């Protein structure tokens, strides 16, 4: 594809600059940096089906990359590693700043590019670097998988070489910010493990509630799923637990803002030229499929509003033919299909982090109580490069359990976090490659040994087999369930890990279909000592999916697409059934409108908007009624099943007359919701639309920098339906606004064996470059749920090819 430019955008930017006569110099520089970056980009060019060639370092043989009309690159290589080289090259072509930014953040190299304000973020990132033998970690990886990872990194570096040699190819961010991309190394894939807090904030919350004698209130926020008794660990002083114990895990977002330095376009003079971050899935057996073949559908739910979390690619070579969505910067395909089987994924639940409270020695704070004595911290002194300042020196500490995240010698207290990611073999960067190289269900079982993150893996193959496997690594604890902070004296330490072989699975289930939507899918008789977590999600999405699939004996691709966009709300159904039969005059209009509603959260529905306002009102009012004042700062949300339960069966938590209190609360909430709806949507309910409030806006993650915001205008996706509990999960927060913040930006429906019938969407498009025709070309189709073909066969790809590039190894004859 190369680079594209839209000169009207640059013209509009320049025009706005020239028309402003009372503007200060800094504001001018911020905005004109964006205009200069756009204006200095490569010339616009038409699609090039005849093909181009470029020399690269690191490929073993020529690699052909064919881009189709949807911006999907089809990589044709002569060896499997070279196919992954091609993937690295094209993801860097389409998403270089995205992957480089995240790579720089994980390596702890932000301050060297952006200044001293980023030092503490770099120190946090480096605290979660693996401190064991990196080469030993690489030796754990099968040779064929490691070769592909090396090739992927070489492909990224080859693209960095290209933009370094020709700075006009640089993404706009580099010119605006005055930074250059950093090269990748294979050791980076086992070094950076990520500062994941996991559920440690839940652990602290429970301890704080226990200190107030109100531990039962934790179930208001999120009842444990599966049910489990909550007890204070022996030796934990809950009165001393606070949010301070989370330490560096709570340092907040990166400090980008209006004052982040950008390149002064008047001073570029050569510097510019040198300058180089929940789900549904279901599988249908052939016997219940309208096609006579299995169908596998998947729509991962991730944050929407910044960089797209998936990049679609097709990798082919002798012995490999895989297509689907990958995570930019991670080699391989996460969900899609090979020539033999389709695969998808949703989040499974494994508690992979624990917070340990350490008692420091009263006279030597470099020691902590452990195993009947005093153990010395492992200290690592790091030097963080800082732009415009001397390097910053920081001491990182590690306890027996893991990185020390808070350290307070004055209180003789520290905390450390144990995490699967920090264990030997706990990095998951190679898992997708192994899955892509597998040939069948048995081969996947070997690949899962490289996959630590909790996942429901869905499978369907051309022989008609279907399968589900929960995968991920689970800690083995000496004692405790991981639900509260525990003393770090050794009694609660981890003793090892279990992998997917200790987790549930199913192969060719008799009912002919299965689904996962983050619900508790442990078998009823699952052993207590192998329960991996107690934070499975509310089952509303799964129950709706199961209801539909169980009644469809001839499920089609179109049925899967429709189900992915289904907006029927189970909580809404349950709430409408609880509407009072007798209400006040002020509440009666709301009751009437909701009683006549179909309980679908469609964008065009006025009742859906009223329901969402009522739900929020009821949640806030119920919390105020049942949570004592001293716990209000801790208990700030109420689970949907808890809210509905209290409305259906009011109890003593609502006072001496629970029913009367419930009725008064319900009536007041109905009145308030109706009033709010009129205020926000107008006086006439016939004109109300949920989509008028529930809109989706995508903007650059660094849009707080004016020059970035100017160069990357926000993408207004527009009205959307659904919420957190519909199958079409376009979730929203606790307010005050109603915008959609996440959901399914990538969707796939796979016709197993008849691969060209498969469908895909990837919002907003394949490229992050606003000059590319694939920057937001999937917004319109995503908005209306119109899937596009996932072209796979050579004939189908060639019929829709618009550009062709050959990567030729350096030294080879073009």
VOLUMFI-815023 format. One record per residue (C-alpha): residue in one letter; x, y, z; residue number from 1. Coordinates in steps of 0.25 Angstrom, whole numbers, plus 2048, in hexadecimal, padded with zeros to 3 digits. Example, Ala and Ser with C-alpha at 12.3 -4.5 7.8 and 13.67 -1.06 7.14 Angstrom:
BEGIN
aa xx yy zz i
A 831 7EE 81F 1
S 837 7FC 81D 2
//
This chain:
BEGIN
aa xx yy zz i
X 800 800 800 1
X 80B 80A 804 2
X 807 818 808 3
X 7FB 820 804 4
X 7F9 82F 806 5
X 7EC 837 806 6
X 7F1 846 803 7
X 7E3 84C 807 8
X 7E6 849 816 9
X 7F4 850 815 10
X 7ED 85B 80E 11
X 7E2 85C 819 12
X 7ED 85D 824 13
X 7F5 867 81D 14
X 7E8 870 81A 15
X 7E5 86F 829 16
X 7F3 874 82D 17
X 7F3 87F 823 18
X 7E5 885 827 19
X 7E9 886 836 20
X 7F0 893 839 21
X 7F0 893 848 22
X 7F6 886 84A 23
X 802 884 853 24
X 80F 87E 84E 25
X 80F 870 855 26
X 800 86D 851 27
X 804 871 843 28
X 810 867 843 29
X 808 85C 849 30
X 7FE 85D 83E 31
X 808 860 832 32
X 810 854 836 33
X 805 84B 832 34
X 802 853 825 35
X 811 852 822 36
X 811 843 824 37
X 806 841 81B 38
X 80A 84A 810 39
X 818 844 810 40
X 813 836 80E 41
X 814 82E 802 42
X 80D 831 7F5 43
X 7FF 82B 7F3 44
X 800 81F 7EA 45
X 7F6 815 7E4 46
X 7F4 807 7E7 47
X 800 7FF 7E1 48
X 7FB 7F1 7DD 49
X 807 7EF 7D4 50
X 810 7EE 7E0 51
X 81C 7F5 7E6 52
X 829 7EF 7EC 53
X 832 7F3 7F8 54
X 83E 7ED 7FE 55
X 83E 7E9 80C 56
X 847 7E3 816 57
X 844 7D6 81E 58
X 83B 7CF 813 59
X 840 7C2 80E 60
X 839 7C3 800 61
X 830 7CC 7F9 62
X 822 7CE 800 63
X 816 7D3 7F8 64
X 80C 7DC 7FF 65
X 7FE 7DE 7F9 66
X 7F5 7E8 7FE 67
X 7E6 7E6 7FC 68
X 7DB 7F0 7FB 69
X 7D9 7F0 80A 70
X 7E7 7F3 80D 71
X 7EA 7E4 812 72
X 7F9 7E0 80E 73
X 7FA 7D2 808 74
X 809 7CE 80B 75
X 80E 7C3 802 76
X 81C 7BE 806 77
X 824 7B2 802 78
X 827 7AE 811 79
X 81F 7AF 81E 80
X 828 7B8 825 81
X 828 7C2 819 82
X 819 7C2 81A 83
X 81A 7C7 828 84
X 825 7D1 823 85
X 81A 7D6 819 86
X 810 7D8 824 87
X 81A 7E0 82C 88
X 81D 7E9 820 89
X 80E 7EB 81D 90
X 80A 7EE 82C 91
X 815 7F8 82C 92
X 811 7FE 81F 93
X 802 800 824 94
X 804 802 833 95
X 813 806 836 96
X 810 811 840 97
X 806 808 847 98
X 810 7FC 849 99
X 81C 805 84B 100
X 815 80D 856 101
X 811 801 85E 102
X 81E 7FA 85C 103
X 825 807 861 104
X 81B 808 86D 105
X 81E 7F9 871 106
X 82D 7FA 870 107
X 82D 807 879 108
X 832 810 86E 109
X 828 81B 86E 110
X 830 826 876 111
X 83C 825 86C 112
X 832 82A 861 113
X 828 832 869 114
X 82F 838 875 115
X 830 837 884 116
X 821 836 887 117
X 821 828 882 118
X 82C 822 88B 119
X 823 81C 895 120
X 81B 815 88A 121
X 829 810 885 122
X 82D 80B 892 123
X 81F 804 894 124
X 821 7FD 887 125
X 82F 7F8 88A 126
X 82A 7F3 897 127
X 822 7E9 890 128
X 82E 7E5 887 129
X 832 7D6 888 130
X 83E 7D5 891 131
X 842 7C7 88E 132
X 84A 7C1 882 133
X 844 7C6 875 134
X 84C 7BC 86D 135
X 846 7B1 875 136
X 838 7B7 873 137
X 83B 7B6 864 138
X 840 7A8 865 139
X 832 7A4 86A 140
X 82C 7A7 85D 141
X 82C 79D 852 142
X 836 7A0 847 143
X 82C 7A1 83C 144
X 823 7AB 844 145
X 830 7B3 848 146
X 834 7B4 839 147
X 827 7BA 836 148
X 828 7C4 841 149
X 835 7C8 83D 150
X 830 7CA 82F 151
X 824 7D3 834 152
X 82E 7DC 83B 153
X 837 7DD 82F 154
X 82B 7E1 827 155
X 828 7EC 830 156
X 836 7F1 830 157
X 836 7F0 821 158
X 82B 7FA 820 159
X 832 803 82A 160
X 83E 802 821 161
X 835 807 816 162
X 82F 813 81D 163
X 83D 817 822 164
X 843 817 814 165
X 837 81F 80F 166
X 830 827 81A 167
X 825 82B 811 168
X 820 81D 814 169
X 81F 820 823 170
X 812 820 82A 171
X 80D 82E 82D 172
X 80F 82D 83C 173
X 81E 82C 83B 174
X 820 839 834 175
X 816 840 83E 176
X 81D 83A 84A 177
X 82B 83B 845 178
X 82E 82C 849 179
X 833 820 841 180
X 82E 811 842 181
X 837 808 849 182
X 83C 7FB 844 183
X 837 7EE 849 184
X 83F 7E2 84F 185
X 83B 7D4 852 186
X 83E 7D5 861 187
X 834 7E0 862 188
X 829 7D5 860 189
X 82D 7CE 86D 190
X 832 7DB 875 191
X 826 7E4 876 192
X 81B 7DD 87E 193
X 811 7E8 880 194
X 80D 7EF 88D 195
X 800 7E8 88F 196
X 7F8 7EA 89C 197
X 7EE 7DF 899 198
X 7E4 7DF 8A4 199
X 7ED 7E4 8AF 200
X 7E4 7F0 8B0 201
X 7D9 7E7 8B3 202
X 7E1 7E0 8BE 203
X 7E4 7EE 8C4 204
X 7D6 7F2 8C4 205
X 7D1 7E5 8CB 206
X 7DC 7E7 8D6 207
X 7D7 7F6 8D8 208
X 7C9 7F1 8D9 209
X 7CD 7E6 8E3 210
X 7D4 7F1 8EB 211
X 7C6 7F8 8EC 212
X 7BF 7EB 8F0 213
X 7B7 7EC 8E3 214
X 7BE 7E1 8DA 215
X 7B0 7DD 8D6 216
X 7AF 7E9 8CE 217
X 7B9 7E4 8C4 218
X 7AE 7DC 8BE 219
X 7A6 7E8 8BB 220
X 7B1 7EC 8B1 221
X 7B3 7DE 8AB 222
X 7AF 7D1 8B1 223
X 7B9 7C7 8B0 224
X 7B7 7BD 8A4 225
X 7B8 7B2 8A8 226
X 7B3 7B4 8B6 227
X 7BE 7B4 8C0 228
X 7BF 7B8 8CF 229
X 7C7 7C5 8D2 230
X 7D0 7C4 8DE 231
X 7DC 7CC 8E3 232
X 7E9 7C5 8E1 233
X 7F0 7C1 8ED 234
X 7FA 7CC 8F1 235
X 7F5 7D7 8E9 236
X 7F2 7E4 8F0 237
X 7E7 7E9 8E8 238
X 7E7 7F7 8EF 239
X 7F4 7FA 8E9 240
X 7F0 7F7 8DB 241
X 7EE 803 8D2 242
X 7EE 807 8C3 243
X 7FD 80B 8C6 244
X 800 7FC 8C6 245
X 7FE 7FC 8B7 246
X 80A 806 8B5 247
X 80F 807 8A7 248
X 803 800 8A2 249
X 7FB 80C 8A3 250
X 804 817 89D 251
X 7FA 81B 893 252
X 7FA 81E 884 253
X 806 823 87C 254
X 808 832 87E 255
X 805 836 870 256
X 7FF 843 86E 257
X 7FF 851 867 258
X 80D 854 86C 259
X 813 847 867 260
X 81E 84C 85E 261
X 81C 84B 84F 262
X 826 84F 843 263
X 826 85D 840 264
X 823 85E 831 265
X 82C 86A 830 266
X 838 863 835 267
X 836 855 82E 268
X 842 858 824 269
X 846 84A 822 270
X 841 844 830 271
X 834 840 82A 272
X 83B 838 81F 273
X 844 831 82A 274
X 839 82E 833 275
X 834 820 832 276
X 7F9 800 860 277
X 7C7 7DA 86E 278
X 7C2 7D2 862 279
X 7B8 7C9 85C 280
X 7BB 7BC 854 281
X 7B3 7B0 850 282
X 7B6 7A4 847 283
X 7AB 79C 840 284
X 7AD 78E 83C 285
X 7AA 78A 82D 286
X 79D 782 832 287
X 797 790 836 288
X 79C 798 82B 289
X 795 79D 81F 290
X 7A2 79B 817 291
X 7A4 78D 81B 292
X 7B1 791 820 293
X 7B5 797 82E 294
X 7B4 7A6 830 295
X 7BD 7AE 83A 296
X 7BA 7BC 83E 297
X 7C2 7C5 847 298
X 7C1 7D4 84B 299
X 7CC 7D8 855 300
X 7C8 7E3 85E 301
X 7D3 7ED 860 302
X 7D3 7FC 863 303
X 7CF 804 857 304
X 7D3 813 855 305
X 7E2 812 853 306
X 7EB 80A 84A 307
X 7E4 7FE 844 308
X 7E7 7F1 84C 309
X 7E8 7E8 840 310
X 7EF 7E8 833 311
X 7EA 7DE 828 312
X 7F5 7D6 820 313
X 7F6 7C9 818 314
X 803 7C1 819 315
X 806 7B6 80F 316
X 812 7AE 80C 317
X 814 79F 80A 318
X 80E 799 816 319
X 807 7A5 81B 320
X 7FA 7AC 817 321
X 7F4 7B5 822 322
X 7EB 7C1 821 323
X 7E4 7CA 82C 324
X 7E6 7D4 836 325
X 7F3 7D6 83E 326
X 7F7 7DF 849 327
X 801 7EA 843 328
X 80F 7E7 848 329
X 80C 7D9 84C 330
X 810 7CE 841 331
X 805 7C6 83B 332
X 7F6 7C5 83A 333
X 7ED 7C6 847 334
X 7E0 7C2 840 335
X 7DD 7BD 832 336
X 7E0 7B0 82B 337
X 7EB 7A7 824 338
X 7E8 79E 818 339
X 7E4 793 822 340
X 7DD 79A 82E 341
X 7D6 7A7 833 342
X 7D9 7AC 841 343
X 7D4 7B7 84A 344
X 7D5 7BC 858 345
X 7CF 7C3 864 346
X 7D4 7C6 871 347
X 7D4 7BB 87B 348
X 7D7 7BE 88A 349
X 7E3 7BA 892 350
X 7E8 7C2 89E 351
X 7F6 7C4 89A 352
X 7FA 7CF 8A4 353
X 7FB 7D0 8B3 354
X 7FF 7DB 8BC 355
X 809 7D8 8C7 356
X 80B 7E1 8D4 357
X 819 7E1 8D8 358
X 81E 7E5 8E6 359
X 82B 7EC 8E6 360
X 836 7EA 8F0 361
X 835 7F5 8FA 362
X 844 7F9 8F9 363
X 847 7F4 8EB 364
X 83C 7F8 8E0 365
X 843 7F0 8D6 366
X 83F 7E3 8DD 367
X 831 7DD 8DE 368
X 82B 7D2 8E7 369
X 82A 7C5 8DF 370
X 82B 7B6 8E2 371
X 82E 7B8 8F1 372
X 839 7C2 8EF 373
X 83D 7CF 8E8 374
X 83F 7CF 8D9 375
X 847 7D9 8D1 376
X 840 7E0 8C5 377
X 846 7DE 8B8 378
X 84A 7EC 8B3 379
X 84C 7F0 8A5 380
X 851 7FE 8A2 381
X 84C 804 895 382
X 850 810 88D 383
X 845 816 885 384
X 849 81F 879 385
X 842 82D 87A 386
X 840 836 86E 387
X 846 844 872 388
X 84C 83F 87F 389
X 855 836 886 390
X 852 827 887 391
X 849 824 893 392
X 84E 819 89C 393
X 843 810 8A3 394
X 844 804 8AC 395
X 83A 7F9 8AA 396
X 837 7EF 8B4 397
X 833 7E0 8B3 398
X 82E 7D7 8BE 399
X 82C 7C8 8BE 400
X 81E 7CA 8B8 401
X 822 7D4 8AD 402
X 823 7E3 8AA 403
X 822 7ED 8B6 404
X 817 7F7 8B2 405
X 817 7FF 8BF 406
X 822 801 8C9 407
X 820 809 8D6 408
X 82B 808 8E0 409
X 825 812 8EA 410
X 819 808 8EB 411
X 822 7FB 8EA 412
X 819 7F7 8DF 413
X 81B 7F3 8D0 414
X 812 7EC 8C7 415
X 816 7E3 8BB 416
X 80E 7DD 8B0 417
X 80F 7CE 8AB 418
X 80A 7CD 89D 419
X 80A 7C1 893 420
X 811 7CB 889 421
X 81D 7CC 891 422
X 820 7BD 893 423
X 829 7B6 88A 424
X 821 7B2 87D 425
X 817 7BC 881 426
X 818 7C5 875 427
X 80E 7C2 86A 428
X 814 7C9 85E 429
X 816 7BC 856 430
X 809 7B5 858 431
X 802 7BA 84C 432
X 80D 7B5 843 433
X 80C 7A7 849 434
X 7FD 7A7 847 435
X 7FE 7AC 839 436
X 808 7A0 836 437
X 800 796 83C 438
X 7F9 78C 832 439
X 7EE 787 83B 440
X 7E8 786 849 441
X 7F3 77D 84E 442
X 7FD 787 849 443
X 7F6 792 850 444
X 7F7 78B 85D 445
X 806 78D 85B 446
X 805 79B 857 447
X 7FD 79E 864 448
X 809 79B 86C 449
X 80F 7A9 867 450
X 802 7B0 86A 451
X 801 7B6 879 452
X 7F6 7C0 877 453
X 7E8 7BB 87B 454
X 7E0 7B8 86E 455
X 7D4 7B0 869 456
X 7D9 7AA 85C 457
X 7CF 7A6 852 458
X 7D2 79C 847 459
X 7CB 796 83B 460
X 7D2 78E 830 461
X 7CF 78A 821 462
X 7CD 77C 826 463
X 7C1 781 82E 464
X 7C7 780 83C 465
X 7C4 78B 846 466
X 7CB 78E 853 467
X 7CC 798 85F 468
X 7D8 799 868 469
X 7DB 7A2 874 470
X 7E9 7A6 873 471
X 7F3 7AE 87C 472
X 7FC 7AC 888 473
X 7F6 7AB 896 474
X 7FF 7AD 8A2 475
X 800 7A3 8AD 476
X 7FE 7A9 8BB 477
X 803 7A4 8C8 478
X 7F6 7A8 8CE 479
X 7EB 7B3 8CB 480
X 7E2 7B6 8BF 481
X 7E9 7C3 8BA 482
X 7DD 7CB 8BE 483
X 7E4 7D4 8C8 484
X 7F3 7D9 8CB 485
X 7FA 7CF 8D2 486
X 807 7D0 8DC 487
X 814 7CF 8D4 488
X 81A 7C6 8DF 489
X 81A 7BA 8D6 490
X 80E 7B3 8DB 491
X 806 7B7 8CF 492
X 811 7B7 8C4 493
X 80E 7B0 8B7 494
X 815 7A2 8B5 495
X 813 7A1 8A6 496
X 80A 7A2 89A 497
X 7FF 799 893 498
X 7FD 79B 884 499
X 7F1 797 87B 500
X 7F1 789 87F 501
X 7EB 78C 88C 502
X 7E0 794 886 503
X 7D3 790 87F 504
X 7D0 78C 871 505
X 7C6 786 867 506
X 7C8 77F 85A 507
X 7BC 77C 851 508
X 7B2 77F 85B 509
X 7A5 778 859 510
X 79C 784 859 511
X 7A2 789 84C 512
X 7A6 797 851 513
X 7AE 79E 85C 514
X 7B0 7AC 85F 515
X 7B8 7B5 868 516
X 7B5 7C3 86D 517
X 7BE 7C5 879 518
X 7B4 7BD 881 519
X 7B7 7B3 88C 520
X 7B9 7A7 883 521
X 7BF 79D 88D 522
X 7B8 790 88D 523
X 7AF 78E 899 524
X 7B7 784 89F 525
X 7C5 78B 89D 526
X 7CE 788 8A9 527
X 7CF 793 8B3 528
X 7DE 793 8B3 529
X 7DF 796 8A4 530
X 7D5 7A2 8A4 531
X 7DE 7AC 89C 532
X 7D6 7B9 8A0 533
X 7CA 7BE 8A7 534
X 7C7 7CA 89E 535
X 7C0 7C4 892 536
X 7B6 7CE 88B 537
X 7A7 7CF 88C 538
X 7A1 7C5 883 539
X 798 7CE 87B 540
X 79F 7CE 86E 541
X 7A1 7BF 86F 542
X 793 7BC 872 543
X 78E 7C4 867 544
X 797 7BD 85D 545
X 794 7AF 863 546
X 785 7B2 861 547
X 786 7B6 853 548
X 790 7AA 84F 549
X 788 7A0 856 550
X 77C 7A3 84E 551
X 783 7A4 841 552
X 785 796 83A 553
X 78A 79B 82D 554
X 793 7A7 831 555
X 798 7AF 825 556
X 7A3 7BA 824 557
X 799 7C4 823 558
X 793 7BF 831 559
X 7A1 7C1 837 560
X 7A2 7CF 831 561
X 794 7D2 837 562
X 798 7CD 844 563
X 7A5 7D4 845 564
X 79C 7E1 844 565
X 791 7DD 84D 566
X 78C 7E7 856 567
X 782 7E0 85F 568
X 785 7E3 86D 569
X 782 7D9 878 570
X 783 7E3 883 571
X 779 7EC 87C 572
X 76F 7E0 87B 573
X 771 7DD 88A 574
X 770 7EC 88E 575
X 763 7EE 885 576
X 75D 7E2 88C 577
X 75F 7E9 899 578
X 759 7F7 895 579
X 74F 7FB 8A0 580
X 740 7F8 89D 581
X 73D 805 8A4 582
X 745 811 8A3 583
X 745 820 8A5 584
X 740 829 89B 585
X 74E 82E 898 586
X 753 820 896 587
X 747 81B 88D 588
X 74D 820 880 589
X 75A 818 882 590
X 752 80C 886 591
X 749 80C 87A 592
X 755 80E 870 593
X 75D 803 876 594
X 751 7F9 876 595
X 74F 7FB 867 596
X 75E 7F8 864 597
X 764 7EC 85E 598
X 770 7ED 867 599
X 77A 7EF 85C 600
X 785 7F9 85D 601
X 784 7FE 84F 602
X 78A 80B 84B 603
X 77D 810 846 604
X 775 80C 853 605
X 770 817 85C 606
X 76C 80D 867 607
X 77A 808 867 608
X 780 816 86A 609
X 775 817 876 610
X 779 809 87B 611
X 788 80C 87C 612
X 785 819 883 613
X 77B 811 88D 614
X 786 807 88F 615
X 790 811 893 616
X 786 818 89C 617
X 783 80B 8A3 618
X 791 807 8A4 619
X 795 814 8AB 620
X 789 815 8B4 621
X 78A 806 8B8 622
X 799 808 8BC 623
X 795 814 8C4 624
X 78A 80C 8CB 625
X 792 800 8CF 626
X 7A1 804 8D1 627
X 7A4 80B 8DE 628
X 7AB 818 8DD 629
X 7B9 813 8E2 630
X 7B9 809 8D6 631
X 7B4 812 8CB 632
X 7C2 816 8C6 633
X 7C5 807 8C5 634
X 7B8 801 8BF 635
X 7B5 80A 8B3 636
X 7AE 801 8AA 637
X 7A3 7F6 8AB 638
X 7A3 7E9 8A3 639
X 797 7E7 899 640
X 792 7DB 8A0 641
X 793 7E1 8AD 642
X 78A 7ED 8A9 643
X 780 7E4 8A2 644
X 780 7DB 8AE 645
X 77D 7E7 8B8 646
X 772 7EC 8AF 647
X 76B 7DF 8AE 648
X 76E 7DB 8BD 649
X 770 7E7 8C6 650
X 777 7E3 8D3 651
X 77B 7E9 8E0 652
X 786 7F1 8D9 653
X 77B 7FB 8D5 654
X 776 7FD 8E3 655
X 76B 7F9 8EC 656
X 761 7F9 8E0 657
X 769 7F4 8D4 658
X 75D 7F3 8CB 659
X 759 801 8CD 660
X 767 806 8CC 661
X 769 7FF 8BF 662
X 75C 804 8B9 663
X 760 813 8BD 664
X 76E 811 8B7 665
X 768 80B 8AA 666
X 75E 816 8A9 667
X 768 821 8AB 668
X 772 81B 8A1 669
X 767 81A 897 670
X 764 828 898 671
X 772 82C 898 672
X 775 824 88B 673
X 769 82A 884 674
X 76E 838 888 675
X 77C 835 883 676
X 777 82F 876 677
X 76F 83C 873 678
X 77B 845 877 679
X 785 83D 86E 680
X 77C 839 863 681
X 771 843 862 682
X 762 844 867 683
X 75C 83A 85D 684
X 75F 82B 860 685
X 75C 828 851 686
X 769 82F 84D 687
X 772 828 858 688
X 77D 81F 853 689
X 787 817 85B 690
X 791 819 850 691
X 791 828 852 692
X 798 826 85F 693
X 79F 819 85D 694
X 7A9 81D 852 695
X 7B7 818 84F 696
X 7C2 821 84D 697
X 7D0 81D 849 698
X 7DC 826 84B 699
X 7EB 825 84C 700
X 7F0 820 85A 701
X 7F9 82D 85A 702
X 7EE 836 856 703
X 7F0 83E 862 704
X 7FC 844 85A 705
X 7F6 84F 851 706
X 7FF 84B 845 707
X 7FB 83D 846 708
X 7EC 840 847 709
X 7ED 849 83B 710
X 7F5 83F 832 711
X 7EC 833 836 712
X 7DD 839 836 713
X 7D4 830 83F 714
X 7CC 826 838 715
X 7BD 828 83B 716
X 7B8 819 83A 717
X 7AA 81E 83E 718
X 79E 818 845 719
X 79F 80A 84A 720
X 796 801 852 721
X 798 7F7 85D 722
X 79F 7F8 86B 723
X 7A8 7EF 874 724
X 79E 7E4 875 725
X 799 7E2 867 726
X 7A0 7D9 85D 727
X 7A3 7E5 855 728
X 7AB 7EA 860 729
X 7AE 7F9 85F 730
X 7B0 7FC 86D 731
X 7AF 809 874 732
X 7B5 80E 881 733
X 7AE 814 88E 734
X 7AC 822 888 735
X 7AA 82D 887 736
X 7AA 82A 878 737
X 7A4 81F 870 738
X 7AF 81D 865 739
X 7B3 80F 861 740
X 7C1 80C 867 741
X 7C3 7FD 862 742
X 7BE 7F1 85B 743
X 7C0 7E9 84F 744
X 7C9 7F1 845 745
X 7CD 7E4 83E 746
X 7C3 7D9 83A 747
X 7C4 7CC 833 748
X 7BB 7C1 82E 749
X 7C2 7B5 828 750
X 7BC 7AB 81E 751
X 7C5 7A0 821 752
X 7CA 799 814 753
X 7C3 7A3 80B 754
X 7CD 7AE 80F 755
X 7C9 7B9 805 756
X 7BB 7B9 80B 757
X 7C1 7BE 818 758
X 7BE 7CD 81D 759
X 7C6 7D7 825 760
X 7C6 7E5 82A 761
X 7D1 7ED 830 762
X 7CE 7FB 835 763
X 7D2 806 831 764
X 7DB 800 826 765
X 7E8 7FA 824 766
X 7F1 806 824 767
X 7F4 811 82F 768
X 7F8 81B 824 769
X 7ED 825 821 770
X 7F3 826 813 771
X 7EF 818 810 772
X 7E2 813 80A 773
X 7E2 808 815 774
X 7E2 812 820 775
X 7D3 812 823 776
X 7CE 80A 817 777
X 7C7 800 820 778
X 7BF 80A 829 779
X 7B3 80B 820 780
X 7B1 7FC 81F 781
X 7B4 7F9 82E 782
X 7AA 803 831 783
X 79F 7FB 82A 784
X 7A4 7EE 82D 785
X 7A8 7EB 81F 786
X 7B3 7E1 81E 787
X 7BD 7E0 813 788
X 7C3 7D3 80D 789
X 7D0 7CD 813 790
X 7D6 7CA 806 791
X 7DF 7BE 806 792
X 7E1 7B6 7FA 793
X 7EB 7BA 7F0 794
X 7E0 7BD 7E5 795
X 7D8 7C5 7EF 796
X 7E3 7CD 7F3 797
X 7E8 7D0 7E5 798
X 7DA 7D4 7E1 799
X 7DA 7DF 7EB 800
X 7E9 7E3 7EB 801
X 7ED 7F2 7EB 802
X 7FB 7F2 7EE 803
X 807 7E9 7EE 804
X 815 7EA 7F4 805
X 821 7E0 7F4 806
X 82B 7E1 7FF 807
X 838 7DC 7F9 808
X 844 7D8 802 809
X 84F 7E2 801 810
X 85A 7DD 7F8 811
X 850 7D5 7F0 812
X 84D 7DA 7E1 813
X 840 7E1 7E1 814
//
